Amino acid sequence: MENATITWEGPFCGEGNSWFRLGTDLQGNAYIAIAGAEDAYVTDSREALRALILDIKAGKADHLL
């Protein structure tokens, strides 16, 4: 996806120095990166990102905390 134009949201900050950014492109892809390192991202579909966010909100990742 080297030619994708990614529109990044503002950084989300957790405890300490955990700053993450979410982005999307016009082709329906979603991106997650560490703020300041947006060239090294994880990508999947917007639907996959939506499912991830909903699962996290539902507590399915609470065991990682």
MIGU-387641 format. One line per 8 residues: their letters; for each residue x negated, y, z of C-alpha. Coordinates in steps of 0.05 Angstrom, whole numbers, padded with zeros to 5 digits. Each point is the difference from the previous one (the first is absolute). Layout:
BEGIN
A> X:Y:Z | ...
This chain:
BEGIN
MENATITW> 00000:00000:00000 | -00058:00046:-00013 | 00043:00046:-00043 | 00058:00006:00050 | 00016:00070:00025 | 00014:-00011:00073 | 00041:00049:00040 | -00024:-00005:00072
EGPFCGEG> 00043:00017:00060 | -00031:00037:00058 | -00042:-00043:00048 | 00034:-00041:00055 | -00040:00000:00064 | 00002:-00054:00053 | -00039:-00002:00064 | -00072:00021:-00006
NSWFRLGT> -00027:00009:-00071 | 00048:-00045:-00038 | 00024:00044:-00057 | 00036:-00035:-00057 | 00031:00028:-00064 | 00056:-00028:-00042 | 00007:00016:-00074 | 00041:-00017:-00061
DLQGNAYI> -00007:00006:-00075 | 00049:00008:-00057 | -00006:-00074:-00019 | 00034:-00022:00065 | -00063:-00019:00038 | -00015:00016:00073 | -00068:00011:00032 | -00028:-00001:00071
AIAGAEDA> -00068:00029:00015 | -00041:00028:00057 | 00001:00076:-00002 | -00064:00024:-00032 | -00011:-00066:-00037 | 00059:00002:-00048 | -00042:-00031:-00055 | 00000:-00066:00039
YVTDSREA> 00074:-00016:00005 | 00046:-00060:00006 | 00056:00000:-00051 | 00065:-00037:-00012 | 00070:00018:-00024 | 00043:00053:00034 | 00047:-00056:00019 | -00056:-00037:00036
LRALILDI> -00019:00064:00038 | 00072:00011:00019 | 00005:-00071:00027 | -00065:00009:00039 | 00025:00065:00032 | 00068:-00030:00017 | -00033:-00062:00031 | -00047:00043:00041
KAGKADHL> 00059:00043:00024 | 00037:-00064:00018 | -00057:-00021:00046 | -00028:-00056:-00043 | -00071:00026:00010 | 00005:00017:00074 | -00044:-00059:00018 | -00058:00038:-00033
L> 00006:00057:00049
